[in-house]
């Protein structure tokens, strides 16, 4: 018998789904609010969760990562009456099992439940998964955990992988992670930087050449594809691969055979392909800048890495990890950091992501020299200036009052809007101060604020705060 949690503020939907679950021989539990549903999911494990999007105390999609992270990671079926395709995309990317639009017949709601339960039974019969080798992949946020799950799936297969992400999010790190956890781990990992391929020598570098095939070819040379035989070929920034070469490379992917420049015979290479890009390949395909057939061939597995600003809860662990590593590299005694140091890091937008964070920490260590504690003062000037400017741009209560006084009559906001903005500012200040005083202790924070855990997490997400700060 499976345990099924139903979170919906419509009593009729709750009764309908509960009755359906009971008739199927399973145990339903119902909740009319997101906060109560999250609390129930923390106290007991569920196999499947039916989750409404519009709830009295928040958007159901905001609770999806926490639901997936609780217990045995229940399968979540999103329900909505909005018919929002962007919401559907967000739900699927955050690990939802299915997405159904209300009103829906009982049969339409029963089918995804049956399939989700069949999937879970199948997983239980599988062997215990091996522990992933993560190396420098640091963090336990739900968004990162979702990426690690796809990484594990890709590592167990030989299918091509396409990794998308902004510059500095760790695309090569995840490519290495897939390789190290695969059956090819003891073979070569060959990196091809597509941005650095000279146009005149690109085919020679990839396919190799025979002696005398062109001026300066005084000896035969194995290409990078041949060097990856038995292992992994990593095409970094594949969006920069010259359009003329894409057709040739597509054939290599299909046949795993190629001919060196100036050669008469074809060579076979058994390699596993991982490609990465910070560009939108779908948009490039639409503009004729990237071959559609190659694009489809690349993304057997698709892994989209989150920006650092989207996984702020991982920041303290990332800072600790990289500070320790940097201190060891430069033979420095371990350093701590003051609250204002971390607060400044959390207030910054990180356009360069984790790569930029590592550079900032390295610069801060250099600035601190022999001091044992890092303060915000030790951070690079550009970062401190950006954080200060951002804080001044944020509308505070006094700024709002001044804006009302100075605005032309026709541009005056409604009283309700001003009240809501002021309440949001006060709410964020209160939570930041409370978290600082309780040192991120959720139980104490909830007791003092009289908030449920679910509501607290929803507010932290809304205001961009982390309980670890």
Secondary structure, 3 states (H helix, E strand, C coil): CCEEEEECCCHHHHHHHHHHHHHCCCEEEEECCHHHHHHHHHHCCCCEEEEECEECCEEHHHHHHHHHHCCCCCEEEEEECCCCHHHHHHHHHCCCCEEEECCCCHHHHHHHHHHHHHHHHHHHHCCCCCCCCCCCCCCCCHHHHHHHHHHHHHHCCCCCEEEECCCCCCHHHHHHHHHHCCCCCCCCEEEEEHHHCCCCCHHHHHHEECCCCCCCCCCCEECHHHHCCCCEEEEECHHHCCHHHHHHHHHHHHHCEEECECCCCEEECCCEEEEEECCCHHHHHHCCCCCHHHHHHHCCEEEECCCHHHCHHHHHHHHHHHHHHHHHHCCCCCCEECHHHHHHHHHCCCCCHHHHHHHHHHHHHHHHCCCCEECHHHCCHHHHHHHHHHHHHCCCHHHHHHHHHHCCHHHCCCHHHHHHHHHHHHHHHHHHHHHHHHCCCHHHHHHHHCCCHHHHHHHHHHHCCCCCC
